[in-house]
Amino acid sequence: MKEKFIQLMSASVKGISQVVFIENIISGLLILAGIAIYSIPLGLITIGSAITGTLVACICGADKKILKSGLFGFNSVLGGLAIYLFLEGPHKWIIALLCAGVTTIVTAALMNITKHFDMPILTFPYIILTWFFIGTSFRLSFIKPGANILPQNLINWERELDGPLDWHGLITGIGQVFFLDEILPAFFFLIAIFIASRRYGIYAIIGSVIGWLTALFLGGEITLINLGLYNYNAVLTMIAVTSVLEVKHKNAWITGIFASILSVQITASLDTFLLQYGLPVLTMPFVLSTWLIQNARKVFPNI
């Protein structure tokens, strides 16, 4: 019993680190510590979601190798965090953990579907489930939508282009992978990445800088740039395109930069489209950019 509990906790903590493509207990603990420093409740929902997702996979008979690596946990972690942050009411803890558990089943289903197309699921399962639960909140009184996700009319929408530029957005863009907008947690996340892989850490920094500069150059809203909301998808995209996916040449970093720039444009476009439905962009720009590059490589192997 004790051994099984240790294995469950190990896989759960790795599930936290797998959000940034890392299978490392120390990195997972550092990320969890960064989240807990920002907010104790968020730290609890993070580990609770990781355990719930991993436990559901275990009960359902998941492949032990995949289970131990934490690959059934990272979408649950993000799903639990998203629901807790975007919904309101006394039941959001229950709904967040429910979402974490259901996300594991959706992850398994999509794994089976996408393997026929030689494509990774990435964070797509949590995105779909989060949108589903948020959409449900507008119809069912048990689930209450937060004030920050209410549908908005684009006719009256005005961009906030003026205001002081804050370089902190360069760092908080890394923290926004876990929905956090403060520098200290972002440093914890960056250290966690460097501990597992110096290359991943360097690419995370490059991705954040590229996302920040691209948004600034293209005239993005200053408030969003300062919060790092144009960076985090670029961070994940840069790491995935240059290191995680099958790379056949040493110049993949050039493709990574292109994909990171593309993720910023997709972020702006999706944000505009989803705003009227009260849905957050989440990591969909990262998923779309990465899928695009991976499939392009099947035709153009030199990118």
Backbone torsions as a table, in degrees:
resi	resn	phi	psi	omega
1	MET	NA	-44.4	179.8
2	LYS	-63.0	-41.1	-179.4
3	GLU	-64.6	-39.9	179.6
4	LYS	-66.7	-37.3	178.3
5	PHE	-64.4	-42.4	179.0
6	ILE	-63.2	-41.7	178.7
7	GLN	-64.2	-39.6	178.4
8	LEU	-63.3	-45.8	-179.5
9	MET	-67.3	-38.1	178.6
10	SER	-62.3	-47.9	179.6
11	ALA	-64.8	-35.7	-179.4
12	SER	-67.0	-43.9	179.0
13	VAL	-66.5	-37.8	175.6
14	LYS	-64.7	-31.6	176.9
15	GLY	-61.5	-33.2	176.7
16	ILE	-68.0	-44.0	-179.1
17	SER	-70.9	-25.7	-179.1
18	GLN	-67.8	-13.5	175.2
19	VAL	-58.1	-34.0	177.9
20	VAL	-110.2	33.3	172.1
21	PHE	66.2	26.8	-175.1
22	ILE	-119.3	134.8	174.1
23	GLU	-109.0	85.2	-173.0
24	ASN	-153.7	122.4	-177.3
25	ILE	-65.3	-43.5	-179.6
26	ILE	-61.9	-43.0	178.1
27	SER	-62.6	-41.4	178.4
28	GLY	-61.6	-41.3	179.3
29	LEU	-67.4	-38.0	177.9
30	LEU	-65.0	-42.0	177.9
31	ILE	-63.5	-43.5	178.5
32	LEU	-61.7	-40.4	178.6
33	ALA	-63.3	-42.1	178.6
34	GLY	-61.8	-40.6	178.4
35	ILE	-67.3	-42.5	-179.1
36	ALA	-66.0	-34.7	176.5
37	ILE	-63.5	-38.7	177.8
38	TYR	-68.9	-43.3	-177.9
39	SER	-162.6	121.3	177.5
40	ILE	-59.4	-47.1	177.9
41	PRO	-57.7	-38.9	178.1
42	LEU	-66.9	-36.7	176.2
43	GLY	-62.5	-42.3	179.6
44	LEU	-66.7	-40.7	-180.0
45	ILE	-70.2	-28.9	178.1
46	THR	-65.6	-53.9	-179.2
47	ILE	-69.1	-34.1	177.5
48	GLY	-63.9	-41.1	179.0
49	SER	-68.2	-39.6	179.2
50	ALA	-63.2	-44.5	179.6
51	ILE	-66.4	-43.2	-179.5
52	THR	-60.4	-49.0	-179.9
53	GLY	-62.1	-43.4	-179.5
54	THR	-67.4	-40.5	-179.3
55	LEU	-65.4	-41.7	177.5
56	VAL	-60.6	-43.9	179.1
57	ALA	-62.8	-39.3	179.7
58	CYS	-64.9	-47.5	-179.6
59	ILE	-63.1	-35.6	-177.8
60	CYS	-80.2	-1.5	175.6
61	GLY	84.2	38.1	-179.6
62	ALA	-65.2	156.1	174.7
63	ASP	-58.1	127.7	-172.8
64	LYS	-63.1	-36.3	-179.8
65	LYS	-65.3	-45.4	178.7
66	ILE	-66.7	-39.5	-179.7
67	LEU	-60.9	-46.9	-178.0
68	LYS	-66.1	-26.5	-178.0
69	SER	-76.1	-13.7	-179.4
70	GLY	89.3	7.7	-175.9
71	LEU	-72.7	-11.2	174.3
72	PHE	-97.1	6.1	-176.6
73	GLY	-108.8	-29.5	-168.6
74	PHE	-69.4	-36.6	176.4
75	ASN	-68.4	-33.7	177.1
76	SER	-66.1	-39.3	178.0
77	VAL	-60.0	-49.9	-178.7
78	LEU	-66.7	-38.0	179.1
79	GLY	-64.5	-44.8	178.6
80	GLY	-61.9	-44.3	178.8
81	LEU	-62.7	-44.9	-177.3
82	ALA	-62.5	-46.4	-179.4
83	ILE	-63.8	-41.9	-179.6
84	TYR	-63.4	-35.6	-176.8
85	LEU	-83.7	-32.8	-173.3
86	PHE	-96.7	-12.1	177.7
87	LEU	-110.2	163.6	178.6
88	GLU	-127.9	173.9	176.6
89	GLY	104.1	165.3	-175.8
90	PRO	-70.2	-13.9	-175.6
91	HIS	-98.3	3.4	-171.7
92	LYS	-67.0	-26.1	174.3
93	TRP	-62.6	-47.1	-179.1
94	ILE	-63.3	-44.4	-177.6
95	ILE	-66.3	-38.5	179.3
96	ALA	-62.1	-45.5	179.9
97	LEU	-70.3	-35.0	175.4
98	LEU	-62.6	-44.4	177.6
99	CYS	-60.6	-41.1	179.2
100	ALA	-60.0	-42.6	179.7
101	GLY	-68.7	-44.5	-180.0
102	VAL	-66.0	-35.1	179.5
103	THR	-58.6	-35.8	178.4
104	THR	-61.5	-41.9	179.7
105	ILE	-67.4	-41.5	176.7
106	VAL	-63.9	-38.1	177.1
107	THR	-59.1	-46.0	179.5
108	ALA	-62.3	-43.1	-179.6
109	ALA	-62.3	-45.0	-178.9
110	LEU	-71.3	-31.5	174.1
111	MET	-57.7	-44.0	-178.3
112	ASN	-68.1	-35.4	-179.5
113	ILE	-74.2	-49.1	-173.2
114	THR	-72.4	-20.3	-179.8
115	LYS	-64.2	-26.1	178.4
116	HIS	-72.0	-19.2	-180.0
117	PHE	-108.1	6.3	-179.3
118	ASP	54.2	50.2	-179.1
119	MET	-130.2	139.7	176.6
120	PRO	-78.9	150.0	179.8
121	ILE	-76.3	-25.8	-178.8
122	LEU	53.7	-131.6	-178.3
123	THR	-104.1	17.3	-177.2
124	PHE	-59.9	-40.5	-179.0
125	PRO	-58.6	-44.6	-178.1
126	TYR	-68.7	-33.0	179.1
127	ILE	-62.7	-49.3	-178.4
128	ILE	-61.8	-45.6	-178.3
129	LEU	-66.8	-38.6	179.0
130	THR	-64.3	-46.3	177.3
131	TRP	-60.4	-39.5	-179.9
132	PHE	-62.4	-48.1	-178.7
133	PHE	-67.4	-38.6	178.1
134	ILE	-65.4	-43.3	177.5
135	GLY	-59.8	-38.7	178.7
136	THR	-63.9	-31.8	-176.5
137	SER	-64.1	-20.5	179.6
138	PHE	-83.8	-8.0	-177.5
139	ARG	-116.7	-31.5	-175.9
140	LEU	-111.9	129.4	-174.7
141	SER	-70.9	-18.1	179.4
142	PHE	-66.5	-30.9	179.9
143	ILE	-109.3	121.3	-175.8
144	LYS	-110.1	126.7	179.5
145	PRO	-72.9	146.7	176.7
146	GLY	-77.3	161.0	-178.3
147	ALA	-67.1	-22.3	-176.7
148	ASN	-84.5	0.7	179.7
149	ILE	-125.1	15.8	179.4
150	LEU	-68.5	140.2	179.7
151	PRO	-56.9	142.5	-178.4
152	GLN	-127.4	143.9	-179.1
153	ASN	-81.7	123.1	-177.6
154	LEU	-69.8	-20.3	-180.0
155	ILE	-61.8	-37.5	-177.7
156	ASN	-98.5	9.8	-176.9
157	TRP	-77.0	134.7	178.0
158	GLU	-128.2	132.6	179.1
159	ARG	-79.3	139.4	178.0
160	GLU	-96.3	88.5	-175.8
161	LEU	-93.0	-15.3	-178.3
162	ASP	-97.5	159.1	178.3
163	GLY	129.9	163.0	-179.0
164	PRO	-71.7	140.4	178.6
165	LEU	-86.5	130.8	-178.2
166	ASP	-113.2	116.9	-178.2
167	TRP	-66.9	-12.5	178.3
168	HIS	-58.2	-23.8	178.3
169	GLY	-60.1	-24.8	176.5
170	LEU	-62.8	-36.5	-177.9
171	ILE	-88.8	-43.7	-177.3
172	THR	-65.9	-17.8	175.3
173	GLY	-59.9	-31.3	176.6
174	ILE	-73.5	-39.8	179.2
175	GLY	-67.5	-26.8	-178.2
176	GLN	-68.6	-11.8	172.7
177	VAL	-57.2	-33.4	177.8
178	PHE	-109.3	24.0	175.2
179	PHE	69.7	19.9	-177.1
180	LEU	-107.1	140.5	-174.0
181	ASP	-117.9	26.5	177.8
182	GLU	-117.0	153.8	-173.9
183	ILE	-70.0	-44.1	-175.5
184	LEU	-57.5	-50.4	176.8
185	PRO	-59.2	-37.5	179.7
186	ALA	-61.6	-38.4	176.7
187	PHE	-65.1	-39.8	176.2
188	PHE	-58.8	-44.5	-179.7
189	PHE	-64.0	-42.2	-178.8
190	LEU	-65.1	-42.1	177.0
191	ILE	-62.3	-41.2	179.0
192	ALA	-59.9	-39.6	179.2
193	ILE	-69.0	-44.5	-179.2
194	PHE	-64.0	-36.5	179.3
195	ILE	-59.9	-39.9	-178.8
196	ALA	-81.8	-37.2	-177.3
197	SER	-158.8	115.6	178.0
198	ARG	-63.8	-36.4	179.2
199	ARG	-63.5	-44.7	177.4
200	TYR	-60.5	-39.6	-179.8
201	GLY	-63.5	-43.4	178.9
202	ILE	-63.7	-44.0	179.8
203	TYR	-66.9	-32.0	177.0
204	ALA	-63.6	-42.6	178.2
205	ILE	-64.9	-46.2	179.5
206	ILE	-60.2	-44.7	179.8
207	GLY	-60.7	-40.9	179.9
208	SER	-66.1	-43.0	179.1
209	VAL	-64.4	-44.4	-179.9
210	ILE	-61.6	-45.1	179.9
211	GLY	-62.7	-42.7	-179.0
212	TRP	-64.8	-47.9	-178.6
213	LEU	-67.2	-39.3	179.9
214	THR	-63.0	-46.1	179.2
215	ALA	-62.4	-39.3	179.8
216	LEU	-66.7	-45.0	-178.4
217	PHE	-65.0	-38.1	-177.3
218	LEU	-83.5	-1.1	176.5
219	GLY	82.8	40.0	177.9
220	GLY	-70.8	164.9	179.8
221	GLU	-67.0	130.7	-175.9
222	ILE	-59.0	-40.4	-179.5
223	THR	-59.4	-44.9	-179.5
224	LEU	-69.2	-36.8	178.2
225	ILE	-65.2	-43.4	-179.7
226	ASN	-64.7	-30.1	179.5
227	LEU	-83.0	-9.3	-179.7
228	GLY	80.8	18.7	-174.8
229	LEU	-78.2	-8.0	173.1
230	TYR	-99.3	-4.4	-173.0
231	ASN	-94.5	-40.8	-165.4
232	TYR	-63.6	-34.8	175.8
233	ASN	-68.3	-34.4	177.1
234	ALA	-66.5	-36.9	178.0
235	VAL	-60.9	-51.8	-179.3
236	LEU	-64.2	-39.9	-179.5
237	THR	-64.2	-43.9	-179.0
238	MET	-60.8	-45.4	-179.7
239	ILE	-65.9	-45.2	-176.4
240	ALA	-64.3	-48.2	-174.6
241	VAL	-69.8	-34.0	-175.9
242	THR	-89.6	-25.8	-170.0
243	SER	-132.5	-38.0	-172.0
244	VAL	-81.0	-46.1	179.1
245	LEU	-73.7	166.3	179.6
246	GLU	-65.0	115.2	-178.7
247	VAL	-115.2	127.3	-173.7
248	LYS	-106.7	4.8	-179.8
249	HIS	-151.3	163.9	-173.7
250	LYS	-82.0	-9.4	-178.0
251	ASN	-97.1	22.9	-178.8
252	ALA	-62.9	-22.1	-179.1
253	TRP	-63.8	-29.0	177.6
254	ILE	-66.8	-43.7	176.4
255	THR	-63.5	-37.0	178.7
256	GLY	-61.3	-41.2	178.5
257	ILE	-64.5	-44.4	178.0
258	PHE	-59.8	-45.7	-179.4
259	ALA	-64.3	-36.2	178.5
260	SER	-66.1	-41.3	176.5
261	ILE	-62.6	-43.0	179.3
262	LEU	-60.9	-37.9	-178.4
263	SER	-62.9	-31.3	178.1
264	VAL	-66.9	-43.8	179.3
265	GLN	-65.9	-39.0	177.5
266	ILE	-66.1	-37.4	177.9
267	THR	-59.1	-48.0	-179.6
268	ALA	-63.2	-42.0	-178.4
269	SER	-67.5	-47.5	-179.9
270	LEU	-64.5	-38.4	179.7
271	ASP	-60.8	-40.6	178.3
272	THR	-64.5	-45.0	-177.6
273	PHE	-67.5	-44.0	-174.0
274	LEU	-80.1	-17.7	-177.4
275	LEU	-57.2	-39.3	-177.0
276	GLN	-73.9	-10.8	177.6
277	TYR	-108.1	-0.1	179.4
278	GLY	72.0	26.2	-178.2
279	LEU	-109.1	136.2	177.7
280	PRO	-78.6	156.1	-179.1
281	VAL	-69.8	-37.1	-177.3
282	LEU	57.5	-136.3	-177.7
283	THR	-107.0	22.8	-179.6
284	MET	-62.3	-37.7	176.4
285	PRO	-59.5	-38.7	176.3
286	PHE	-62.6	-44.7	-179.4
287	VAL	-62.8	-47.7	-178.2
288	LEU	-65.2	-43.4	179.9
289	SER	-63.2	-43.4	-177.5
290	THR	-69.4	-43.9	177.4
291	TRP	-60.6	-40.3	-179.8
292	LEU	-60.6	-48.6	-178.9
293	ILE	-66.3	-41.9	-178.6
294	GLN	-61.1	-43.0	-179.8
295	ASN	-73.5	-32.2	176.3
296	ALA	-65.1	-34.5	179.7
297	ARG	-64.9	-22.5	178.5
298	LYS	-71.3	-21.1	177.4
299	VAL	-104.4	-40.1	179.4
300	PHE	-114.0	85.9	-174.8
301	PRO	-66.8	-11.4	-177.6
302	ASN	-92.5	7.5	178.3
303	ILE	-101.4	NA	NA
